[in-house]
Amino acid sequence: MHAITRRRFAVCGVGLISALGLPNRATSAVGQTVSLSDGAVVPAVGQGSARLGQGRRPAEEEEQAMSTGLSLGMTLIDTAEVYGGGKAEQLIGRVIKDRRDQVFLVSKVWPSHATRAGIQESCSASLARLGTDHLDLYLLHWPDRVKDLAEVVETFEQLRAGGRIRRWGVSNFGVADMERLWRIPGGEHCATNQVPYSLADRKVERAVLPWCVQHRVAVMAYSPLGGEGASVLRNPTVQRIASSQGRSPAALALAWAVRSGSVIAIPESGSVSHVRENAAALTLTLGTDELRQLDEAFPA
Ligand SMILES: NC(=O)c1ccc[n+]([C@@H]2O[C@H](COP(=O)([O-])OP(=O)(O)OC[C@H]3O[C@@H](n4cnc5c(N)ncnc54)[C@H](OP(=O)(O)O)[C@@H]3O)[C@@H](O)[C@H]2O)c1
């Protein structure tokens, strides 16, 4: 791996692509996309679901929000068996019932289930709740408390061979975890690493993000608006830049997160109007001046 100094990464806000020789950002009819290492192409902005289907809003409203997101091109949906004890997956199942083929569906297995039998069982239960026969991507939710990572890889590969998942990845893996994974036979088939990444939390830029870029592992940015309550959107600098450009703070924050072409942001919202703002990021490219101002306000 090439050494990447912090100084080199300090220019990331403006020059992440040129600094690391990343693939050029691609666009489709619905906006920016990210290519996975096996050639699959996904939208650069998808939809999270950690708190959906749990009574925060009427279920129909949340279903309408997610359905609107799908229509606007945010066709990657991220979920997990633990979200609401399966309720998020059930809500998604209702939303995608008649449009499964339009969706790139991601779910996750919790570490305490990450044994050969546990993963098989969790995957079957997720598929049943989601009302589908396959996941497009299946992730190990956390590395901690996983007894045998080689067994996890082997089981993921078996699920892939059997067609129940199209590919697999990890979440919350640091560089040491990724290096450990790469030493396991088949570990290099890992398609993505899902980690926290937002203007307010740029920690992954130090090591995890460059490692993933160099090993062609797409990064999924969770909590891209700052997590529950979307703190990034209340930041005065974000609000000022967004309003001076006639953009929503959400579109600005998400366009920033996916600016490199290697990152997929998965904001969550149960509100149709918020989803519309988030989807606008798919077609928004930030200018050098905006990126510089954001870098100054949120140093790497
Ligand atoms: N792998 C992991 O360990 C992990 C951990 C955390 C999250 N995740 C995944 O990442 C997804 C997103 O992360 P997150 O939910 O923590 O944080 P987030 O997407 O940064 O923020 C979600 C919050 O932002 C609000 N919001 C969304 N769009 C908005 C807009 N345009 N304007 C104003 N507010 C807006 C949402 O409320 P409204 O509903 O009111 O819009 C919600 O309170 C999760 O749903 C989950 O799928 C994964």
The ligand as an ORCA input file, in Angstrom:
! r2SCAN-3c Opt
* xyz 0 1
  N     -23.343      0.200     10.028
  C     -23.647      0.844     11.137
  O     -23.153      0.549     12.237
  C     -24.613      1.995     11.054
  C     -24.716      2.902     12.124
  C     -25.606      3.970     11.977
  C     -26.374      4.105     10.838
  N     -26.277      3.192      9.825
  C     -27.089      3.302      8.581
  O     -26.958      4.618      8.056
  C     -28.232      5.218      7.953
  C     -28.118      6.717      8.137
  O     -27.486      7.041      9.347
  P     -28.260      7.790     10.522
  O     -29.700      7.479     10.455
  O     -27.514      7.474     11.774
  O     -27.979      9.314     10.269
  P     -28.269     10.400      9.139
  O     -28.774      9.791      7.912
  O     -27.057     11.242      9.109
  O     -29.392     11.279      9.818
  C     -30.694     10.828     10.025
  C     -31.473     11.993     10.620
  O     -31.490     13.059      9.673
  C     -32.819     13.511      9.470
  N     -32.882     13.949      8.075
  C     -32.708     13.203      6.963
  N     -32.789     13.958      5.861
  C     -33.015     15.218      6.285
  C     -33.195     16.456      5.618
  N     -33.146     16.538      4.286
  N     -33.424     17.562      6.372
  C     -33.470     17.482      7.718
  N     -33.292     16.346      8.406
  C     -33.074     15.211      7.685
  C     -33.687     12.343      9.791
  O     -34.927     12.746     10.280
  P     -36.272     12.701      9.388
  O     -36.728     11.286      9.363
  O     -37.165     13.622     10.120
  O     -35.924     13.228      8.018
  C     -32.905     11.653     10.919
  O     -33.184     12.261     12.168
  C     -29.053      4.489      9.015
  O     -30.433      4.637      8.815
  C     -28.570      3.082      8.820
  O     -29.190      2.501      7.689
  C     -25.379      2.150      9.900
*
